[in-house]
Amino acid sequence: MSDLQIPLNRLKFGHEDGAGINARVVGRQDGIAELAVNLHARGQIENLIVKDVGDGFYAVSNGNRRLAAFHMLFGEQAEQPINCTVREVDEAGAFEDSLTTAVTARQLHPVDQYEAFAKLEERGKTEEDIARQYGMTEKEVRQALALGRLSPKIRQAWRVGDLAAETAQAFTLALDHKTQDKVFEKLAKGGGRIQQWSVKRELGADALDRDVAQLVEFIGADAYRARGGVLTEDLFGSSHIVSDEALLKQMARDILTAKCEELRADGWAWAELEGDLPQGARWWPQSEIRKLAYEGDELDRRTKAAGRVEEIEEADDWTDEMGEEADRLRVEIEVIDAAVRMRAFDAKKRKTLGCIVDVEEGKLTVLYGVKKPDNAKLSKGDPEAAKRVQAAAMPSTSGKASDEPEISNALLHRLSVQLTKAAATALIQDEQLALSVLLAGFGCFDGQGVEVTSNGLGAKEDTRGILGTEELEKALPIALALKPAERITLLAQIAADALDFQGCALDQRDVHESEIAICNAIDAKIFNAAMRGAFDAKDYFAGVSKALCLKAIEEAVGPDLARQQGKNPKADIVAFAIENVPSTGWLPPQLRHKGYDGPPVKTKGKAAPAEKVKKPVKAAVKKAAKKPAKKPAKKK
């Protein structure tokens, strides 16, 4: 056995030598780029083990992946000297050398590896340095460092197998060792294996809206923090913890609005955010393209991506990683398709068509060449589809309700949150009904409308532990010490917290039967008061169309004033509506339950409470409107 420096172009892969002396078959090409980066940064540390095969060539029995990395660094025909150890063995002996080194090699336990990365950071290495030296992405480095910084108790539990890797990853959402250990000790008391979901639940990272998660990806953690937001980033998933959802959404809206302005400046007739358009706008017809104009390698990349997606969908051994790959490829296909569609419209076509802008899977997306239904030729072969498109696009000017809600998805969601809060406020005041709702929720398979596990909207906004503690052994004595009436009161609070009507509209009776049933069971007087207290008139009127503002004014204070306001700009109409409509007791159709007593409902006989509120406002408005006509009467 002797050590030599052998030119790279005189070294052959072991599996290419005769019967093959490289025992490794699977994974020969895995991670070669990363290995090349490391060799470039640190140099060659260990010799290749080789066998003389004659004519000045040598076959590698141990170190074939490093040989591939050297090819990547220097080229296959390079004469770069490589440190090697020559063993005087036959082909069988060389194969056993390869097998021995492969079998006896032991990879570092993940905990040991991550602790080592943390030590590199302590010694002054930056994330960028580590990424460059070890062929990792910066996110992979952040993941490794976060795991290396886990408390010693968590790392040891992982090392000995008491914690799964994904559970250990969930603990990185706690920013200090004290919190990590507290959660670990609490969950360990329950017996059994600690699960990832239970760690996230304890850290408050299990109730984040999916839309918020993708906006974090869209905006970027650094940009959000730069605007003053506090973010605990889930490095291994999307359960980020954000301090200010409103700021995050506004930042996203600013970017999307700027994109709309860019599109309009580029000649499109209109460009709007999908959330600001009526429901169903995404399915408005798009202008047909007769010829697709691919550029460069777009067609080739699209064909390969589509083929790979099809392979994944038909695979028998499907994995989560394959699913993630398919999602990435679908996004790539959509990006290519969007670019091709954009190029297909000349300046003349753009003047009559528009674009819908949104965020999907954390990426900005644009639907090009969309026809608003009032300009589109609706399908003659599908009259029902035509009706749906028209209803989604056109605000009602006749006062007759349309088939589709006439407000944006975003506003509908905000109204549904207000509806949930109002129902919860009212439910607390009727303890027997609250208990009935709770029982009904437990007794139903789907539990739609009420989450009896206290994962409803109230539970998401409030801290867990209604008895002042989240530990059962401490909560039980407190509960036993309560009087029966006190227990009922707390159960009513739990029922209220369990309500979750997000996405619900009370005028969609065929879709939201469970939620509507709960609202209709609440005392009408109590519910109306709670709903009017929760309704955000400023947000509503600023978010709906001019036509809907005028419709509300007509219903609340009369058609004459609605016609007068119809001549004004949208901003003036909004201001008038905010000033005069709410005090009449008016609520949008989406918030009206069966006991609604506000405009335009007319009650027989005795006036409803809403009418009492409405009269002074009507009188004040009419007085202001007729003031010029009264002066000449006085002169007479």
C-alpha positions in Angstrom: 0.0 0.0 0.0 1.4 3.4 -1.0 0.3 7.0 -1.2 0.5 8.8 -4.6 -0.7 11.9 -6.3 -2.5 10.7 -9.5 -3.7 13.0 -12.3 -7.5 13.2 -12.3 -7.8 12.1 -15.9 -6.1 8.8 -15.0 -8.7 7.8 -12.4 -11.7 5.6 -13.3 -15.0 5.0 -11.4 -14.9 1.7 -9.7 -18.3 0.6 -11.2 -16.8 1.1 -14.7 -13.9 -1.3 -14.0 -14.6 -4.8 -15.3 -17.2 -6.5 -13.1 -17.2 -3.4 -10.9 -15.4 -2.7 -7.6 -17.8 0.0 -6.3 -20.3 -1.6 -3.9 -22.6 1.5 -3.9 -25.3 1.3 -6.5 -28.1 3.6 -5.3 -27.3 7.2 -4.7 -24.0 7.4 -6.6 -24.9 10.9 -7.9 -26.7 12.2 -4.8 -25.3 15.4 -3.3 -22.4 15.6 -5.7 -22.7 19.4 -6.1 -22.8 19.9 -2.3 -19.7 17.7 -2.0 -17.9 19.7 -4.7 -18.6 22.9 -2.8 -17.2 21.4 0.4 -14.1 20.1 -1.4 -13.5 23.5 -2.9 -13.8 25.2 0.4 -11.9 22.8 2.6 -9.7 20.9 0.1 -9.2 17.1 0.0 -9.0 15.7 3.6 -9.1 11.9 2.9 -7.2 10.0 0.2 -9.1 8.0 -2.5 -8.5 4.2 -2.2 -7.6 2.9 -5.7 -6.4 -0.2 -7.5 -3.9 -0.2 -10.4 -5.7 -1.5 -13.6 -2.8 -1.1 -15.9 -1.8 1.4 -18.7 -1.3 4.1 -16.1 -5.0 4.0 -15.0 -6.4 3.4 -11.6 -9.9 2.4 -10.5 -11.5 3.8 -7.3 -12.8 1.4 -4.8 -13.5 4.0 -2.1 -14.2 7.7 -3.0 -16.2 7.5 -6.2 -18.6 10.3 -5.1 -15.5 12.5 -4.4 -14.2 11.5 -7.8 -17.5 12.8 -9.4 -17.1 16.0 -7.4 -13.6 16.5 -8.6 -14.8 16.1 -12.2 -17.4 18.8 -11.5 -14.7 21.1 -10.1 -11.8 20.6 -12.6 -13.3 18.7 -15.6 -12.9 15.0 -16.5 -9.8 15.5 -18.6 -8.0 17.7 -16.1 -4.5 16.7 -14.9 -5.2 18.0 -11.4 -3.2 15.8 -8.9 -5.5 13.9 -6.5 -4.2 12.3 -3.3 -4.7 8.5 -3.5 -3.7 5.4 -1.6 -2.9 2.4 -3.9 -3.8 -1.0 -2.5 -2.3 -4.1 -4.0 -5.4 -6.3 -4.3 -7.3 -8.1 -7.0 -10.7 -7.2 -8.2 -12.5 -9.2 -5.4 -10.3 -7.6 -2.7 -11.0 -4.1 -4.1 -14.8 -4.8 -4.1 -14.5 -5.9 -0.4 -12.6 -2.6 0.4 -15.5 -0.7 -1.1 -18.1 -2.7 0.7 -16.3 -2.4 4.1 -16.0 1.3 4.0 -19.6 1.7 2.9 -21.0 -0.6 5.6 -18.9 0.5 8.5 -19.3 4.2 7.8 -21.6 5.8 10.4 -23.3 9.1 9.6 -23.5 11.7 12.4 -26.7 11.6 14.3 -28.7 14.7 13.2 -28.4 16.2 16.7 -24.6 15.9 16.6 -24.6 17.4 13.1 -26.8 20.4 14.1 -24.8 21.0 17.3 -21.7 21.1 15.2 -23.2 23.7 12.9 -24.2 25.7 16.0 -20.5 25.6 17.2 -19.4 26.9 13.8 -21.7 29.9 14.3 -20.4 30.5 17.8 -16.9 30.6 16.3 -17.8 33.4 13.9 -19.1 31.6 10.8 -22.0 33.4 9.2 -25.0 31.6 7.7 -23.7 32.5 4.3 -20.2 31.0 5.1 -21.7 27.7 6.3 -24.0 27.5 3.3 -21.1 28.1 0.8 -18.7 25.7 2.6 -21.1 22.8 3.0 -23.1 23.2 -0.2 -26.4 24.1 1.5 -29.0 26.7 0.9 -29.3 29.5 3.5 -32.7 28.2 4.6 -31.1 24.7 5.2 -28.5 26.4 7.3 -31.1 28.3 9.3 -32.9 25.1 9.9 -29.8 23.4 11.1 -28.8 26.2 13.4 -32.3 26.4 14.9 -32.1 22.7 15.7 -28.6 23.0 17.1 -29.8 25.8 19.4 -32.6 23.7 21.0 -32.4 23.3 24.7 -30.2 20.4 25.9 -33.2 18.6 27.3 -35.0 18.6 23.9 -31.8 17.6 22.0 -31.2 14.7 24.4 -34.7 13.4 24.1 -34.3 13.5 20.3 -30.9 11.9 20.5 -32.2 8.9 22.5 -35.3 8.5 20.3 -38.0 9.9 22.7 -38.8 12.7 20.2 -39.3 12.3 16.4 -37.4 14.7 14.1 -40.6 16.6 13.1 -41.5 17.0 16.8 -38.1 18.5 17.6 -38.5 20.8 14.7 -41.8 22.1 16.2 -39.9 23.2 19.3 -37.9 25.7 17.3 -41.0 27.9 17.3 -40.3 28.6 21.0 -37.5 31.2 21.0 -35.9 30.4 24.4 -34.9 27.3 26.3 -37.2 28.1 29.2 -40.3 28.0 27.0 -39.1 24.8 25.2 -38.5 23.0 28.5 -41.8 24.1 30.0 -43.8 22.8 27.0 -41.8 19.6 26.9 -42.3 18.9 30.6 -46.0 19.7 30.4 -46.6 17.4 27.4 -44.4 14.6 28.9 -46.6 14.4 31.9 -49.5 13.2 29.8 -47.7 10.0 28.9 -47.2 8.7 25.5 -45.1 10.1 22.7 -45.1 13.9 22.3 -46.5 14.8 18.9 -45.7 17.7 16.6 -49.3 19.0 16.5 -49.4 19.2 20.4 -46.2 21.2 20.5 -47.5 23.7 17.9 -50.8 23.9 19.8 -49.1 24.8 23.1 -47.0 27.4 21.3 -50.0 29.0 19.6 -48.8 28.0 16.2 -51.8 25.8 15.2 -54.5 28.4 14.5 -52.9 30.5 11.7 -55.0 31.2 8.6 -53.6 29.5 5.5 -53.9 32.8 3.6 -51.6 34.4 6.2 -49.1 31.6 5.9 -48.8 32.1 2.2 -48.5 35.9 2.6 -45.5 35.4 4.8 -43.9 33.5 2.0 -45.0 36.1 -0.5 -43.8 39.2 1.5 -40.8 37.6 3.1 -39.9 37.4 6.7 -37.2 40.1 6.5 -39.5 42.6 4.8 -42.2 42.0 7.4 -39.8 42.6 10.2 -38.4 45.7 8.6 -41.9 47.2 8.8 -42.1 46.6 12.5 -43.8 43.2 12.4 -42.7 40.5 14.9 -42.5 37.1 13.2 -41.6 33.7 14.6 -40.8 31.8 11.4 -41.6 28.1 11.1 -38.5 27.0 9.3 -40.0 23.5 8.6 -43.5 24.4 7.6 -46.0 27.2 7.4 -47.2 27.6 11.0 -45.6 31.0 11.4 -46.6 33.2 14.3 -47.2 36.8 13.3 -47.8 39.8 15.6 -49.8 41.9 13.2 -51.9 40.2 10.5 -53.3 43.5 9.3 -49.8 44.8 8.5 -48.9 41.6 6.6 -52.1 41.8 4.5 -51.6 45.5 3.8 -48.0 44.9 2.7 -49.3 42.2 0.3 -52.0 44.5 -0.9 -49.5 47.3 -1.6 -47.5 45.0 -3.9 -50.6 43.7 -5.7 -51.9 47.2 -6.2 -48.6 48.3 -7.6 -48.8 45.3 -10.0 -52.3 46.4 -11.1 -51.1 49.9 -11.8 -48.2 48.5 -13.8 -50.6 46.4 -15.9 -53.0 49.4 -16.5 -50.0 51.5 -17.6 -49.1 48.7 -20.0 -52.4 49.2 -21.8 -54.8 46.8 -20.2 -58.4 48.2 -19.8 -58.5 47.2 -16.2 -56.5 45.3 -13.6 -57.9 44.4 -10.1 -57.2 42.3 -7.1 -59.2 39.1 -7.0 -60.2 39.8 -3.4 -61.8 43.1 -4.5 -64.0 41.5 -7.2 -67.3 39.6 -6.8 -67.2 36.0 -6.0 -66.7 33.9 -9.1 -64.7 36.5 -10.8 -61.8 34.0 -11.3 -64.1 32.1 -13.6 -64.9 35.0 -15.8 -64.2 34.1 -19.5 -60.7 34.7 -20.8 -60.1 35.7 -24.4 -59.3 32.7 -26.6 -55.7 32.5 -27.9 -55.3 31.0 -31.3 -51.5 30.7 -31.3 -49.2 30.3 -28.3 -45.9 32.2 -28.6 -43.3 30.3 -26.6 -39.9 31.8 -26.2 -36.5 30.2 -25.6 -36.8 26.9 -23.7 -40.3 27.6 -22.3 -42.0 24.9 -24.3 -39.4 22.3 -23.4 -39.5 23.2 -19.7 -43.3 23.1 -19.7 -43.4 19.7 -21.5 -40.9 18.2 -19.0 -42.7 19.7 -16.0 -46.1 18.4 -17.2 -44.7 15.0 -17.9 -43.1 14.8 -14.4 -46.3 15.9 -12.7 -48.1 13.1 -14.6 -45.5 10.6 -13.4 -45.9 11.7 -9.8 -49.7 11.5 -10.0 -49.6 7.9 -11.3 -46.8 6.7 -9.0 -47.6 3.9 -6.6 -44.9 4.8 -4.1 -46.1 8.4 -3.7 -44.4 10.5 -0.9 -44.8 13.9 0.6 -41.6 15.0 -1.1 -43.0 14.0 -4.5 -46.2 16.0 -3.7 -44.2 19.1 -2.9 -42.2 18.6 -6.2 -45.5 18.3 -8.1 -46.8 21.5 -6.5 -43.6 23.4 -7.5 -43.8 22.1 -11.1 -47.5 23.1 -11.3 -46.5 26.6 -10.3 -43.7 26.6 -12.9 -46.2 25.6 -15.6 -48.6 28.3 -14.5 -45.8 30.9 -14.7 -44.9 29.8 -18.2 -48.6 29.8 -19.3 -49.1 33.3 -17.8 -46.0 34.6 -19.7 -47.2 33.1 -23.0 -50.8 34.5 -22.5 -49.4 37.9 -21.8 -47.4 38.0 -25.0 -50.5 36.9 -27.0 -52.3 40.2 -26.5 -51.4 43.2 -28.6 -52.1 46.8 -27.7 -55.5 46.7 -29.5 -56.7 43.7 -27.5 -55.5 45.0 -24.2 -57.7 48.0 -24.5 -60.8 45.8 -24.2 -59.5 43.2 -21.8 -58.3 43.1 -18.2 -56.3 41.2 -15.6 -57.0 39.6 -12.2 -54.1 39.7 -9.7 -53.7 37.5 -6.7 -51.3 35.5 -4.5 -51.3 31.7 -4.9 -48.9 29.4 -3.1 -46.9 32.4 -2.0 -46.4 33.7 -5.5 -47.9 36.6 -7.4 -50.2 35.4 -10.2 -51.9 37.2 -13.0 -54.9 36.1 -15.1 -54.4 37.8 -18.5 -57.1 38.6 -21.1 -60.1 38.4 -18.8 -63.5 39.6 -20.2 -65.8 41.3 -17.7 -69.2 39.6 -18.3 -70.9 42.8 -19.5 -68.5 42.8 -22.4 -68.3 39.1 -22.9 -70.2 36.8 -25.2 -71.8 34.4 -22.8 -72.2 30.8 -23.8 -75.4 30.1 -25.6 -75.1 26.4 -24.9 -75.0 26.9 -21.2 -77.6 29.5 -20.1 -77.2 28.6 -16.4 -73.4 29.3 -16.6 -74.2 32.6 -18.3 -76.6 33.5 -15.5 -74.0 32.7 -12.9 -71.3 34.8 -14.6 -73.7 37.8 -15.0 -74.8 37.6 -11.4 -71.2 37.5 -10.2 -70.3 40.5 -12.3 -73.2 43.0 -12.3 -74.4 44.8 -9.2 -78.2 44.9 -8.9 -79.7 48.2 -9.9 -83.3 47.2 -9.7 -83.2 46.3 -6.0 -83.7 42.7 -6.7 -81.3 40.3 -5.1 -78.8 38.6 -7.5 -77.9 34.9 -7.5 -74.4 35.7 -6.2 -73.2 38.0 -3.4 -72.3 41.4 -4.7 -69.3 41.9 -2.4 -65.7 40.8 -2.6 -64.4 37.6 -1.0 -62.3 39.7 1.4 -65.2 41.8 2.6 -67.4 38.7 2.9 -64.8 37.1 5.2 -64.6 40.2 7.4 -68.4 40.3 7.7 -68.4 36.6 8.7 -65.9 37.3 11.5 -68.3 40.1 12.7 -71.2 37.7 12.5 -69.3 35.1 14.6 -68.4 37.7 17.3 -72.0 39.0 17.4 -73.4 35.4 17.7 -70.9 34.7 20.5 -71.9 37.9 22.4 -75.5 37.0 22.2 -75.1 33.3 23.0 -73.4 34.1 26.3 -76.6 35.8 27.4 -78.7 32.6 26.9 -76.9 29.9 28.9 -79.4 27.1 28.1 -79.2 27.8 24.4 -75.4 27.8 24.7 -75.4 24.4 26.3 -77.8 23.2 23.7 -75.4 24.4 20.9 -72.6 22.7 22.7 -74.5 19.4 23.0 -75.6 19.6 19.3 -72.0 20.2 18.3 -70.7 17.1 20.2 -73.6 15.0 18.9 -73.1 15.8 15.2 -70.5 14.2 12.9 -69.3 17.3 11.1 -69.8 19.9 13.9 -70.1 22.5 11.2 -70.5 26.0 12.6 -69.3 25.1 16.1 -65.9 23.5 17.0 -66.5 21.9 20.4 -62.7 21.4 20.8 -62.5 25.1 21.5 -60.8 25.7 18.2 -63.4 28.2 17.2 -62.8 31.9 16.5 -63.0 32.9 20.2 -60.5 30.3 21.2 -58.1 31.5 18.5 -58.2 35.1 19.8 -58.2 34.3 23.5 -55.6 32.4 25.6 -56.3 28.8 26.3 -57.2 27.7 29.8 -60.6 29.2 30.8 -60.0 28.2 34.4 -56.7 30.2 34.5 -54.5 27.2 33.8 -53.8 24.9 30.9 -52.8 21.9 33.1 -55.5 19.4 33.8 -54.3 18.4 37.3 -54.6 22.1 38.3 -57.8 22.9 36.4 -59.8 19.9 37.8 -59.7 21.0 41.5 -60.8 24.5 40.4 -63.7 23.1 38.4 -64.8 20.9 41.3 -64.9 23.9 43.6 -67.2 25.9 41.4 -70.9 26.2 42.1 -73.2 24.5 39.5 -74.4 27.9 38.2 -70.7 29.0 37.7 -70.0 25.8 35.8 -72.9 26.5 33.5 -71.7 30.1 32.9 -68.2 28.9 32.0 -69.7 26.2 29.6 -71.7 28.9 27.9 -68.5 30.9 27.5 -66.8 27.8 26.0 -69.8 27.4 23.6 -69.4 31.0 22.5 -65.7 30.7 22.0 -66.3 27.5 19.9 -68.3 29.4 17.2 -66.6 29.8 13.9 -68.7 31.2 11.0 -65.8 32.4 8.9 -66.9 32.4 5.2 -70.6 32.2 6.2 -73.3 34.6 4.9 -76.8 34.4 6.3 -78.3 35.0 2.9 -76.8 31.8 1.6 -79.3 29.4 3.2 -78.5 26.4 1.1 -74.8 26.5 1.9 -74.6 27.5 5.6 -77.5 25.7 7.2 -75.7 24.9 10.4 -74.5 28.4 11.1 -77.9 29.9 10.2 -79.7 27.4 12.5 -77.6 28.6 15.4 -78.2 32.3 14.6 -81.9 31.7 14.2 -82.1 30.0 17.6 -80.8 33.1 19.4 -83.3 35.6 20.8 -83.9 38.1 18.0 -83.7 41.2 20.2 -80.4 40.1 21.7 -78.9 39.0 18.4 -79.9 42.2 16.5 -78.3 44.4 19.2 -75.1 42.3 19.2 -74.9 42.2 15.4 -75.3 46.0 15.1 -72.6 46.4 17.7 -70.2 44.1 15.7 -71.0 45.5 12.3 -68.2 47.7 10.9 -70.0 50.2 8.7 -66.9 52.1 7.7 -65.2 49.0 6.4 -68.4 47.8 4.6 -69.2 50.9 2.7 -65.6 51.6 1.8 -65.4 48.1 0.4 -68.5 47.7 -1.6 -69.5 49.2 -5.0 -71.3 52.6 -5.5 -74.4 50.7 -6.4 -74.5 48.8 -3.1 -73.9 52.0 -1.1 -76.9 53.6 -2.9 -79.0 50.5 -2.3 -78.3 50.7 1.4 -79.2 54.4 1.5 -82.4 53.6 -0.3 -83.4 50.9 2.1 -82.4 52.9 5.2 -83.4 56.5 4.5 -85.5 56.4 1.3 -85.2 56.4 -2.5 -85.3 60.2 -2.8 -82.0 60.6 -0.9 -80.5 57.7 -2.8 -81.2 59.4 -6.1 -79.7 62.6 -4.8 -76.6 60.9 -3.6 -76.3 59.0 -6.9 -75.1 62.2 -8.6 -72.1 62.4 -6.2 -68.6 60.8 -6.3 -68.2 57.5 -4.6 -66.2 59.0 -1.7 -69.1 61.4 -0.8 -71.7 58.6 -1.1 -69.6 56.5 1.3 -69.3 59.3 3.8 -73.1 59.9 3.7 -73.8 56.2 4.1 -71.5 55.9 7.1 -73.1 59.0 8.7 -76.8 58.1 8.1 -77.3 54.4 7.6 -76.0 52.5 10.7 -78.2 54.4 13.2 -81.3 53.2 11.3 -80.5 49.6 12.3 -79.7 48.6 8.7 -77.5 45.6 8.2 -76.2 44.0 5.0 -78.1 40.9 3.7 -75.2 38.7 4.7 -75.8 39.6 8.4 -79.6 39.4 8.5 -81.1 36.4 10.4 -84.7 35.5 10.5 -85.4 37.9 13.4 -83.8 40.9 11.7 -86.0 44.0 12.3 -84.1 46.7 10.4 -84.7 48.4 7.0 -86.2 47.6 4.6 -88.3 45.1 6.7 -91.7 46.6 7.5 -93.3 45.2 10.7 -97.1 45.1 11.0 -98.8 47.0 13.8 -96.3 48.1 16.5 -93.1 49.6 15.2 -90.0 47.5 15.7 -87.1 48.9 17.8 -85.2 49.7 14.6 -87.9 52.0 13.5 -87.6 54.0 16.7 -83.9 54.5 15.9 -84.6 55.3 12.3 -87.2 58.1 12.8 -84.9 60.8 14.2 -82.3 60.1 11.5 -84.9 60.2 8.8 -86.2 63.5 10.2 -82.8 65.0 10.4 -81.9 64.0 6.9 -85.2 65.2 5.5 -84.9 68.5 7.3 -81.5 69.1 5.8 -82.8 68.2 2.4 -85.9 70.5 2.6 -84.3 73.4 4.4 -84.1 75.7 1.3 -87.8 75.2 0.6 -88.9 76.4 4.1 -87.5 79.9 3.9 -90.0 81.3 1.4 -92.9 79.8 3.4 -91.8 81.9 6.4 -91.7 85.1 4.4 -95.3 84.7 3.4 
